[in-house]
Amino acid sequence: MDKKKVKDYMTYDVVTVDAHGTIRDVIEAIKNTHHDGFPVVENSKEVVGYISARDLLFVHPSTPIEQVMSRHLIVADPDMSVNDAARVIFRSGIQKLPVVNEKNELIGIMSNADVIRSQIEHVSPEKVFKFIETLKKLYGVEPTLKRGSVPINDLLPTQSKIYEDELEGRMYEIKKGLAEPLIVVRRPGRWILVDGHHRAIAAKRLGITNLDAYIIEVRENIELGMERTARTLNLSTLDDIKVLDYARHPLVALTHRLVRHG
């Protein structure tokens, strides 16, 4: 866990409120996002405070945010270990830790849900970097990596089947905000799903159109081996993936055979 960094697990798309706004703006933000608190910023990025739903008790909607927000801020550095961030979050009793750069500009937020996700997540940054190295060796390209949101319906699957029981688990994680990111290759004209087929289908069933992902950018317009595999398997969209019943999962079948033989 010490090798895991805040920047690998924090949420990059952060909803903020302006320091020069009013409590009415905070109330609207809560209604629109269902979040229970927001970093307060000046000049769009500089973090100057934090305001939570409980700060709004008995406060008139016209009250300036600056008069109510907490100025005693605890923030994190993007290169801080997840372990250290977890200690700060749980020992201080806060739920969200703003992540800032050296200019005190907001670049993300680390929540207790992100900390939990870091513990159950199987898609480690090391796994992503190993895949990038494989692409370099096989195709002589220089991919770049970023973290962002990808469109579910545009993904080209590279796995022909998934299992219903795992799908239910991924749906639960998505609902709780604990889902790990996908691994996706982005090349000209195509989004290729490398890892996270259960999560992608789960999101589609839940009506979610975009998911968090490690996006590996390949600028060269070359066909990758996994694309040829997808064509061989007649895969072009997520709808082409077969969802197998729990009883057909190979681990379950093996268990049943062992029980019968015993």
N, C-alpha and C positions, 0 to 999 in steps of 0.2 A: 504493500500500500504506500510506503514511503516514496516509491518511484513515481506514483501517480501524482500529477500536478493539477492544481485548481483549473488551469486553462484547458485541460482535457475534458473536464466534466461540468464546468460552469455553463449557465445559460447565457447566450450572447445577445439574444433579442430581449432587451429589458424595457419594461414600461416605466417611465419616469413621470414626475410632475415638476413643474417649474416653480422655483422658489418665490417668484413674484405673483403666483396665482393665489386663489382663495380655496377655502375648505370645500366650497361647492365643486371645484375642479377635481378634488380628491374623491368626493362622493361619486361623481360621474365616472371616474376611472375605476372605482370599485365595482360599480354597476356594470360597466362594459367588459371588465376583465375577470371579475370574481377574485382578484388578488386581495390580500389583506394588508398590504403595505407597499410603499414605493420609495426608491431613492429620490431625493430632492436635488435638482441640478440648477446651475446657473450657466448661461451662455451655451445651453444645449448639452454640455458634457461634464462640466466641473461639479463634483459631488460636494454639497454643502450641508446635507442633513438627510434624515429619514423620517417618514411619517407612516404610522400604522393606523388601522381601523380604530383601535382603542383610544388613540389620541383625539378622536373626533367626538368623544362623549361630552355632551353639554357644551359643545362649541358651535357658535352661530355660523351658518354657511358662508357668510360674507367675511369671516375672519381671515386675514392673510396667513398663508401657509407658514411664512417665516416666524410667526408668533407662536406656532403650535409645534412645529417639527422638532425632533431631537437633533441637537448639534453635537452630542457626544457620540461620534461615529466610530464603529469598529469596522475596518475594511481589510481586504485581503489583497495580496500581490498575486498576479497570475502564475508566478513560478513557485508559489508556496505549495508544499505538499498537501494532498487531500487529508492526510493524517492530522497535520497541524490545523487545517481549517476546521476539521471535525471537532477538535478540542475546543477551539474558540466558540464554535456554534453551540455546542452542548453545555459548556461551562458558563457561558454568558447568558444562556437562556434565549438567545435570539433565534429567529428562524431563517433569516436571509442575510448573507454577508456580501455587501457590494464589493466588486473587484475593480481596482483602479490601477492606472499606470503611474509612471513617475511624475506626471503633471496633475495628478489627482483627478484625471478624467475617467469617467465610467466606461468600462469595456465589457462588463458582464456582472452576473450575480450568482453566488453559490448558496444554494438552499440546503436544508436538512435532507430534502428528497434527493438532491444531487449527491450528497454524501452517501446515502443508502444505496443509490444506483451504482456508485463506484465500487461498492462491495459485492453486488450481484452481477456486475457487468463482465461479460466474457470478451467483448471487443476491446482489447487493450490497445493503446497507442503502439506498442511493440509489434502487435499483429499487423497493424496497418503499415508500419514502416517496412516490415519484412515483405509484404505484398508489393510495395513500391519497388523494393530492391529486385524482386522477381521480374517486374515489368521492365526495369532498366536492362537487366541481363538478357531477357528474351527478345526485346524489340528495339533496344538501343535508344530509348526515349528518356526524357528528363521530366517526369511527372512532378506536379506541385500538389500540395495538400492544404485543404482548408476545411473548416467546420461550418456547416450551414444546413439549410432546409432544402429538401428535394421533393419534386412532384411525384406522388405515388403512381398515378395512372400512366406516367411516361416511362416507368422503369422497365427495362428488358430483364426478365428473370433468367437465371442460369441454373436453376434447380427445378426438377420436374414434379416433385411431390413434397408435401409437408404432412404433419400429423395433427389430428384434431385436438388431442390433449395438450400438446405444446402451444397450439394456436390459442386455446382458452387461457393458458398462462400468460401469453404475450398480451392478450386483450386486457387482462387484469392489470399488468404492469403499465400499459399505456394509460389506462384510466387513472391509475395512481401516480402518474408522472414518473415512473421508475424505469421506463423502457430504455435500453441501451441504444446507441446510434447505429444506423446502417453503415455498411461500407459500400460506396458507390464509385464507379469510374465514370467520369464525364469526358467524353470526347466529342468532336464536332458532330452535331446532329443526333446524339444518342446518350441516354443515361443507362448504365449497365449495373445491375444489382449483383454485387459480389457476395455479401453476407447480410442476412437479416430477412430471409424470405417469410418466416413466420410473422415477424413484426410488420412487414409490409402488408400481408394479407389481413392481419388483425386490424391494422389501421383502416384498410379499405372497408372491412365489415362494420367498423365503428363510424364510417362516414368521414374519416379524416383524410384530407387531401395532400398534406405535406408532413414529412417526418424529418427529424434531426439525423444528420449523417456526417461521416467522414467522407469528404468529396475529393477523390484523386483526379486531378485534371491532367488529361493527355491532349496536348495541342495538335499532335500529328493525326491526320485523318487515315488511320490504319485499322484494319479489322483485327480484333483480338481473338485469341483462341477460344475464349469463353463465349464469344459471339457465334463462332462456328458450332460450338457445342449446343448452344440454344437453338440454332437452326436445325441441327440434327434431331433434337428433341421436340421440334415443332412448337417452340416457345416464342411468343412475340409479346404477350401481355401477361399480367398477373392472373388473368382469368384462365390461362392455359395450365396453371399449376393444379395438380390433383390434391385434394385434401383427403387423406386416408383416415379411416376410423381408428380410434384409440386401440382397439383389439388387434389391429394389423401392424402396430408398432413392433419392430423386431425385438426390442427388449421385453415387451409384454409376451410375445410369442415364445421367446426363449424361457421365460419364467413359467408359462403354462406347461411347456414340455417337461421342464424339470419337476414341476409339481406332480404331473401325471406319472412320470417314471419313478418318482419317489414312493 
